[in-house]
Amino acid sequence: MRSDADDSADQLLSEVGRDRDKRQRATLWPARLVSVLGVFAALSGVLGTASLVWGRVWMINGPDHPRELDSLPQLLQFEQPGDATMTVLDLPAWVRFLAAAPGLAQALMLAAAAFLLMRVLIEIADGRSFGAEVQRGLGRIGWLLVVGSFIVLALDVLALWRIEVEIWAFADAVRNDGGVTSTGIGTELPRILWLPLALGFVAFALRWAFKDGARLEKDAEGVI
């Protein structure tokens, strides 16, 4: 014959099981979505870099032609120096890679952050919300986004400087050959990733919140 204590225990276990199922549904699907977004971010960064280093526009119904110089992420507009025509292919391959490097770094940073966030969500889904792995994951996300944002900014500034050097060197070569030069350059402002930077500091704050939660959980276990 079952006692009231047995019924209460079964009810408690049933509620715990339902809570676990709800928690897993609420976290595993976002974890899968985050992993997919991370893969797309990495692929977009690699493909964008390859396209820029290649320096040509792929055409379906005709031959490929060189990309215009103002297709570089750092340039808004570019006025050709006199009768000469400068394209992306006139830049050395390493300069083209440098121009694509900020976008590639940003894509890889977001992909890595998505992977770390996925691991955090999986830990939460397994019932270890205040575990050490969650705290470490949030700390890593914070450092990745903050440091990565400054690296992207530094790469963008360096790329912009080098592109301008190459353009003025090309214009000087045209002038030395007797050509007329009237070069105009419109540049983008160096990219500052405000949102990832802010999210990095939010991750730091959440890490401390989860650390406090772990301490309270440990204190509660000691009381019980």
Buried (B, 14 or more C-beta within 10 A) or exposed (E): EEEEEEEEEEEEEEEEEEEEEEBBEEBBEBBEEBBEBBEBBBEBBBEBBEBBBBBBEEEEEEEEEBBBBBBBBBBEEBEBBBEBEBBBBBBEEEBBBBBBBBBBBBBBBBBBBBBBBBBBBBBBBBEBBBBEBBBBBBBBBBEBBBEBBEBBBBBBBBBBEBBBEBBBEBBEBBBEEEEEBEBEBEBEEBBEBEEBBEBBEBBBEBBEEBBEBBEEEEEEEEEE
